[in-house]
Amino acid sequence: MKLGLGLYRHMLDRRHYDFAVQCGATDVVVHLVDYFNQGNHQGNDQPVGGLNGWGIAGDPDQLWETEDLLKLRREIEDAGLRFHAIENFDPAHWHDILLDGPQRAAQIGKIRTIIRNAGAAGIPVIGYNFSIAGVAGRLVGPTARGGAEGVMMNGIDESCTAPIREGMVWNMWHGKPGKGFLPLISHNELWNRLERFLEDVLPAAEESGVRLALHPDDPPLESVRGQPRLVYQPHMYDRLIAISPSKANGIELCLGTVQEMTRGDVYSTVERYAHGGRVPYIHLRNVRGKVPFYRETFIDEGDIDVAEVIRILARNDYDGVIIPDHAPRMSCDAPWHAGMAHALGYLKALVDQESARVISVR
């Protein structure tokens, strides 16, 4: 297994790449959708979704071209890292796939092109979140050890219940705000939309050597803003796997989200899904509590026994990438960097220790 760091678009520079290498990371997961250009955020990795959203989606006619992706890959590799994955499509490119709207067919073509471009650039994974409402209910405050600033959920607030205006999906505006609200759909209808999406794009992914990886719903509630969620309990990933046995049909395990779920547990979930190449990469943060009341913690103090997770991954010969998706922001001149350095250092020690143990046994 390998360690990586997730970087948003505004972080794609040599200073952040060098930081990743210095912390022991070998891979990066890149967000090409930068929520912060016109939205609200706290720090440089924690967008806070509200009724006004996080910002405005990108240019619907400007796709991620092979040449641009190759240039970014070379920059990353020149710093001594691997470009492991792109995380999330831009709502501008696929909002009517999520909403089953009039531009769906055209947007399927755009997603196929993006997948093929990523494959041509040698990028092996694209993570995605098939969600209408996106993230909601997050608060930020001095809730981690020693007053470090962390993310929490403190019950169901208006950001979780207010209906979604026309023109918004996934917390971002893809068009002008409409006068009305998005129609409500059933859980099965959302799954039907995902199934149609995968039927349309998995052949392009297979041909291009790209694996798609579905993120679970965060927060893992049955519905948010009146819209259903796909994977809000661990066993619901079985339904994804049943859609297609293709190696391109993968899972992005977010273990903090899994821990927040009200059924199942992290350890059996990792044991169930982490073998056989089904999980290209893992988000690993620690939390205390369950939805709708939880708080994110430093990686060494939450409800997850992270050492046990690493042992399970090693036992299953997991060869994907682990990234700390969030970390509390520490009280210093570089709050995000310090929090991530702590998380990566802790993970690296556990991974190195388990790797050494496996080698000695064999």
Buried (B, 14 or more C-beta within 10 A) or exposed (E): BBBBBBBBBEBBEEEBBEBBBEBBBBBBBBBBBBBBEEBBBBBBBBBBBBBBBBBBBBEBEEBBBBEBBBEBBEBBEEBEBBBBBBBBBBBBBBBBBBBBEEBBEEBBEBBBBBBBBBBBBBBBBBBBBBBBBBBBBBBBEEBBEEEBBBBBBBEBBEBBEBBBBBBBBBBBBBBEEEEEBBEBBEBEEBBEBBBBBBEBBBBBBBEBBBBBBBBBBBBBBEBBBBBBBBBBBBEBBEEBBEBBEBBBBBBBBBBBBBBBBEEBBBBEBBBBBBBEEBBBBBBBBBBBBBBBEBBBBBBBEBBBEBBEBBBBBBBBEBEBBBBBBBBBBBEEEEBBBBBBBBBBBBBBEBBEBBEEEEEEEE
